[in-house]
Structures are given as structure tokens and as C-alpha cells.
């Protein structure tokens, strides 16, 4: 082999090594970018989970408020029924008194 062939071989090997190093550097950069993206996605998912949990708490509180309101409505309806019964009883007594007076 001549000196020029040896130099050309060394230049080829150095070029190949440089290309491999650039390739591996690109892979490392892609992995770092991917990890950064994954961490951003995980942070977003954590925030969404926290918001979802808060909404679930609010829904449960709303359901509890609804149950309380339903109970109160039931009490008011029962009170109205009793008031109507009492009014009917008083009307009946009033009619009987009118009949006695006549």
C-alpha cells in the first residue's frame, strides 16, 4: 500500500467514526427530547387528574346537596298536605256550625 492509500483509508475511517458519533449524538438528543416531552405530558396528565378529582368532589357535593333539597322538599310537601287536611277539617267544622246556626 502506498502512503496515499493509507491516508485515504485513515480519512475514510475517521469520516466513518465521525458519522457514527454524529448518529449516536442524534440518538441521545432524540432520547433527551423524548424524555422532556414525556415529562411535560406526565405533568399535564397529573394536572388533569387533579382537576378530575376536584370535579368528582364537586359532583358528589352537588349530589349531597340534591339529596338534602329532596328531603326538604318532601318535608314541605308533607306540611302542605297536613295544612290542606287541616283546612278541610276546619271547613267541615265551619259547615257544621253553619248548619247548626240555620
CORFEN-V980953 format. One line per field, one symbol per residue. ss: DSSP state (H for helix, E for strand, L for the rest). psi: psi as a letter, one per 30 degrees, with the letter a starting at -180 (. if undefined). burial: 1 if it has 9 or more other ideal C-beta (glycine too) atoms within 8 Angstrom, else 0. A space follows every 10 residues. Layout:
ss: ???
psi: ???
burial: ???
This chain:
ss: LLHHHHHHHH HHHHHHHHHH HHHHHHHHHH HHHHHHHHHH HHHHHHHHHH HHHHHHHHHH HHHHHHHHHH HHHHHHHHHH HHHHHHHHHH HHHHHHHHHH HL
psi: kleeeeeeee eeeeeeeeee eeeeeeeeee eeeeeeeeee eeeeeeeeee eeeeeeeeee eeeeeeeeee eeeeeeeeee eeeeeeeeee eeeeeeeeee e.
burial: 0000010010 0000000000 0000000000 0000000000 0000000000 0000000000 0000000000 0000000000 0000000000 0000000000 00
